[in-house]
Amino acid sequence: MGCTGPRPPQLRPGRALAHTPGACGSGSPHRSDGRPPQTPRGARHSGPDGRLGTTPPVPGRPTPFFRRARAATAPDNGRLSPMSRTPLLFGLPALCFALITWQVVTGGPLVSLDERLSGSLVHPSRFSELLADLGSVQVAVPVLALALLLVALRNHATGLDRWWLPPAAAAVLMLLVPAVIVPLKELVSRSGPPVMGPGTGFYPSGHTATAAVAYGAATLLLLPLLRTAGARGALLCVCAALNAGVAFGLVRRGYHWPLDVVASWCLCAVLLSSLWLLVSRSTRRSSARTPSLRTGPS
């Protein structure tokens, strides 16, 4: 019997021809050279983007570069990634500090507003003096030293590899405060409020910087040790209240202009951000090495 369909291609010398059922020839589902047939289309695996493709080494269409770059900086569960947080942590406070310093040095309109605000806020009292003393070295540094001791003992007891690194970084950060503040005081040479009499070296505020770094560093180191969100929130509120009290006491007593305090906050925000990045990286690294209770050690 002859074939009703079109004639199959003619064989060439040295070539193999695959035969399928229903076609002219032997009807064998195997190739003429003994190899198995090709993979059917329905059994093909999908590529990375969900498109039909063959098994490797021929994957589907690759993901474009801009999608990979956007995924690297995309928010994770509603939170900004560390790469996208870096400009906010360092750039914005540094820009504000540079703007305030420029206004103070050139005597811009922000200085006039600062002096008028200080004139309406200054009212020396014993209570304001006690609040300002919370930013002194004699009060703030022992609080930080106690927090460093507690964190070092806790990290050493849990068996962390570099248990000494976060406390040591906080101690170095505290030592950097006078090394940064004192040259700036000499460089700007701003006079103080009328209550302080003649003299210069009031910008930026040293008491504000001491309180911000001491209480802020202690808070950053103690936060990973607290288990509940309520305890962490209470610690943050205490830190904010201490720094706000120091700032209010300095301005109310007439020790500093308001811009002196704000500039110190901006400068210390940059310093504390570097410590926060170090502490958060150490916390993620230690939690990744800690085996889960459900799955056991990896």
C-alpha positions as CSV (number, residue, x, y, z in Angstrom):
1,M,0.0,0.0,0.0
2,G,1.3,3.4,-0.8
3,C,1.3,6.4,1.4
4,T,-1.6,8.9,1.1
5,G,0.3,11.8,2.6
6,P,3.2,13.7,1.1
7,R,6.4,11.8,0.5
8,P,8.9,11.7,3.3
9,P,12.3,13.3,2.7
10,Q,14.7,11.1,0.9
11,L,17.6,9.6,2.8
12,R,21.1,11.0,2.3
13,P,24.2,8.9,2.6
14,G,25.5,9.1,6.2
15,R,22.3,10.6,7.7
16,A,19.9,9.1,10.2
17,L,16.1,9.6,9.9
18,A,13.7,9.5,12.9
19,H,10.5,7.5,12.3
20,T,7.3,8.2,14.2
21,P,4.1,6.2,14.4
22,G,1.7,6.8,11.5
23,A,4.4,7.9,9.1
24,C,5.7,6.0,6.2
25,G,8.3,3.5,7.1
26,S,8.6,1.0,9.9
27,G,6.5,2.9,12.4
28,S,9.2,2.4,15.1
29,P,9.2,5.2,17.7
30,H,13.0,5.0,17.9
31,R,15.5,6.7,15.8
32,S,17.2,4.7,13.1
33,D,20.5,5.1,14.8
34,G,19.2,3.5,18.0
35,R,19.1,6.6,20.2
36,P,15.9,7.5,22.2
37,P,13.5,10.0,20.8
38,Q,13.6,13.7,21.6
39,T,11.9,15.0,24.8
40,P,8.2,15.8,24.1
41,R,7.1,19.4,24.4
42,G,4.8,18.7,27.3
43,A,7.6,17.3,29.4
44,R,9.9,20.3,29.0
45,H,10.7,22.3,32.1
46,S,10.0,25.9,32.5
47,G,12.8,28.5,32.5
48,P,13.6,31.0,35.3
49,D,10.8,33.4,34.1
50,G,8.1,30.8,33.7
51,R,8.5,30.4,29.9
52,L,8.7,27.0,28.3
53,G,12.2,25.9,27.6
54,T,14.3,22.8,27.5
55,T,16.4,21.3,30.2
56,P,19.8,22.8,30.8
57,P,22.1,23.8,29.1
58,V,19.3,25.7,27.3
59,P,17.3,27.7,30.0
60,G,14.6,30.2,29.6
61,R,15.0,33.8,29.0
62,P,17.5,35.3,31.5
63,T,16.4,38.0,34.0
64,P,17.5,41.5,32.8
65,F,20.2,43.3,34.7
66,F,17.9,46.2,35.8
67,R,15.5,43.7,37.4
68,R,18.3,42.2,39.5
69,A,19.5,45.6,40.6
70,R,16.0,46.6,41.6
71,A,15.5,43.4,43.5
72,A,18.7,44.0,45.4
73,T,17.4,47.4,46.8
74,A,13.7,46.5,47.0
75,P,12.0,46.7,50.4
76,D,12.0,43.4,52.4
77,N,8.6,42.9,54.1
78,G,7.9,46.6,54.1
79,R,11.3,47.6,55.4
80,L,14.0,49.4,53.6
81,S,17.1,47.4,52.7
82,P,20.4,48.4,54.4
83,M,21.7,49.7,51.0
84,S,18.7,52.1,50.7
85,R,18.9,53.1,54.4
86,T,22.5,54.3,54.2
87,P,21.8,57.7,52.5
88,L,19.2,58.5,55.1
89,L,21.4,57.5,58.0
90,F,24.5,59.4,56.9
91,G,23.5,61.9,54.2
92,L,20.6,63.7,55.8
93,P,22.1,64.5,59.2
94,A,25.5,65.4,57.6
95,L,23.6,67.8,55.2
96,C,21.7,69.4,58.1
97,F,24.9,69.8,60.1
98,A,26.7,71.5,57.2
99,L,23.8,73.8,56.6
100,I,23.6,74.9,60.3
101,T,27.4,75.4,60.5
102,W,27.3,77.5,57.3
103,Q,24.6,79.7,58.9
104,V,26.5,80.1,62.1
105,V,29.8,81.0,60.5
106,T,28.3,83.5,58.0
107,G,25.7,84.9,60.5
108,G,22.8,84.0,58.3
109,P,19.1,84.5,59.0
110,L,18.9,81.2,60.9
111,V,21.2,82.7,63.5
112,S,18.9,85.7,64.1
113,L,15.9,83.3,64.5
114,D,18.0,81.2,66.9
115,E,18.9,84.2,69.1
116,R,15.3,85.3,69.3
117,L,14.2,81.8,70.2
118,S,16.8,81.6,72.9
119,G,15.8,84.9,74.4
120,S,12.2,83.6,74.9
121,L,13.3,80.2,76.4
122,V,16.1,81.2,78.8
123,H,15.0,81.1,82.4
124,P,17.8,79.8,84.7
125,S,16.6,77.5,87.5
126,R,18.0,74.7,89.6
127,F,15.9,72.1,87.8
128,S,17.2,73.2,84.4
129,E,20.7,73.0,85.7
130,L,20.2,69.4,86.9
131,L,18.8,68.4,83.5
132,A,21.9,69.9,81.8
133,D,24.2,68.0,84.2
134,L,22.8,64.7,82.8
135,G,25.0,65.4,79.7
136,S,28.2,65.8,81.7
137,V,31.0,63.3,81.5
138,Q,30.6,62.4,85.2
139,V,27.0,61.2,84.6
140,A,26.7,59.9,81.1
141,V,30.0,58.0,80.7
142,P,29.5,55.7,83.8
143,V,26.1,54.8,82.4
144,L,27.7,53.8,79.1
145,A,30.5,51.9,80.9
146,L,27.9,49.9,82.8
147,A,26.0,49.0,79.6
148,L,29.3,48.0,77.9
149,L,30.1,45.7,80.8
150,L,26.7,44.0,80.7
151,V,26.8,43.5,76.9
152,A,30.4,42.2,77.0
153,L,29.5,39.6,79.7
154,R,26.3,38.6,77.9
155,N,28.0,38.2,74.5
156,H,30.9,36.2,76.1
157,A,28.5,33.9,77.9
158,T,26.6,33.1,74.7
159,G,29.8,32.1,73.0
160,L,29.9,34.7,70.2
161,D,33.1,34.7,68.1
162,R,33.8,38.5,68.4
163,W,31.9,39.2,71.6
164,W,34.1,42.2,72.3
165,L,33.5,44.0,69.0
166,P,30.3,46.0,69.7
167,P,31.4,47.2,73.2
168,A,34.8,48.1,71.9
169,A,33.2,50.1,69.0
170,A,31.0,52.0,71.4
171,A,33.9,52.8,73.6
172,V,35.9,54.1,70.6
173,L,32.9,56.2,69.5
174,M,32.7,57.8,72.9
175,L,36.4,58.7,72.7
176,L,35.8,60.3,69.3
177,V,33.4,62.8,70.8
178,P,36.0,65.2,72.2
179,A,38.3,64.6,69.3
180,V,35.5,65.9,67.0
181,I,33.8,68.5,69.1
182,V,36.8,70.4,70.5
183,P,38.3,71.3,67.1
184,L,34.9,72.4,65.8
185,K,34.5,74.7,68.8
186,E,37.9,76.3,68.1
187,L,37.2,76.6,64.4
188,V,33.7,78.2,64.6
189,S,34.4,80.2,67.8
190,R,30.8,81.1,68.4
191,S,29.9,83.2,71.5
192,G,27.4,82.0,74.0
193,P,24.1,83.4,75.2
194,P,24.2,86.6,77.3
195,V,23.8,84.6,80.5
196,M,27.3,83.0,80.0
197,G,29.1,86.3,79.5
198,P,32.0,86.9,77.2
199,G,33.8,83.9,75.6
200,T,33.6,81.6,72.6
201,G,33.6,77.9,71.9
202,F,29.9,77.2,72.3
203,Y,29.2,75.5,68.9
204,P,28.5,72.6,68.8
205,S,27.3,71.6,72.3
206,G,29.7,69.2,74.0
207,H,27.1,68.2,76.7
208,T,24.6,67.4,74.0
209,A,27.1,65.3,72.1
210,T,28.2,63.4,75.3
211,A,24.6,62.6,76.2
212,A,23.6,61.6,72.7
213,V,26.6,59.2,72.2
214,A,26.6,57.8,75.7
215,Y,22.9,57.1,76.1
216,G,22.4,56.3,72.4
217,A,25.3,53.8,72.2
218,A,24.1,52.1,75.4
219,T,20.6,51.8,74.0
220,L,21.8,50.3,70.7
221,L,23.9,47.7,72.5
222,L,21.1,46.8,74.9
223,L,18.3,46.5,72.4
224,P,19.3,43.1,71.0
225,L,19.3,41.7,74.6
226,L,15.7,42.5,75.2
227,R,13.1,39.9,74.2
228,T,9.8,41.8,74.1
229,A,8.8,44.8,72.0
230,G,7.5,46.5,75.1
231,A,10.9,46.4,76.8
232,R,12.6,47.7,73.7
233,G,10.1,50.5,73.3
234,A,10.5,51.5,77.0
235,L,14.3,51.6,76.5
236,L,14.0,53.8,73.5
237,C,11.6,56.2,75.4
238,V,14.1,56.5,78.2
239,C,16.9,57.3,75.8
240,A,14.8,59.9,74.1
241,A,13.7,61.4,77.4
242,L,17.3,61.7,78.7
243,N,18.5,63.5,75.5
244,A,15.5,65.7,75.4
245,G,16.0,66.6,79.1
246,V,19.6,67.5,78.5
247,A,18.8,69.7,75.5
248,F,16.0,71.5,77.4
249,G,18.2,72.1,80.4
250,L,21.1,73.5,78.3
251,V,18.8,75.9,76.5
252,R,16.6,76.8,79.5
253,R,19.6,77.4,81.7
254,G,21.3,79.6,79.0
255,Y,24.3,77.4,78.6
256,H,23.9,77.0,74.8
257,W,21.9,78.4,71.9
258,P,19.3,76.0,70.4
259,L,21.3,75.6,67.2
260,D,24.3,74.4,69.2
261,V,22.1,71.5,70.5
262,V,20.6,70.7,67.1
263,A,24.0,70.7,65.4
264,S,25.3,68.2,68.0
265,W,22.3,66.0,67.4
266,C,23.0,65.9,63.7
267,L,26.7,65.2,64.2
268,C,26.0,62.4,66.7
269,A,23.4,60.9,64.4
270,V,26.1,60.1,61.9
271,L,28.3,58.6,64.6
272,L,25.6,56.5,66.0
273,S,24.5,55.3,62.6
274,S,27.9,53.7,62.0
275,L,27.6,51.9,65.4
276,W,24.0,50.8,64.5
277,L,25.2,49.2,61.3
278,L,27.9,47.4,63.1
279,V,25.6,46.1,65.8
280,S,22.9,45.0,63.4
281,R,25.4,43.2,61.2
282,S,26.8,41.4,64.3
283,T,23.3,40.5,65.4
284,R,22.4,39.0,62.0
285,R,25.6,37.1,61.8
286,S,25.2,35.6,65.2
287,S,21.5,34.7,64.6
288,A,22.4,33.0,61.4
289,R,24.9,30.8,63.2
290,T,22.5,29.9,66.0
291,P,20.6,26.6,65.2
292,S,16.8,26.7,65.2
293,L,14.9,24.7,67.8
294,R,12.8,23.1,65.1
295,T,15.3,22.1,62.5
296,G,18.4,21.6,64.7
297,P,21.9,22.5,63.6
298,S,22.4,22.9,59.9
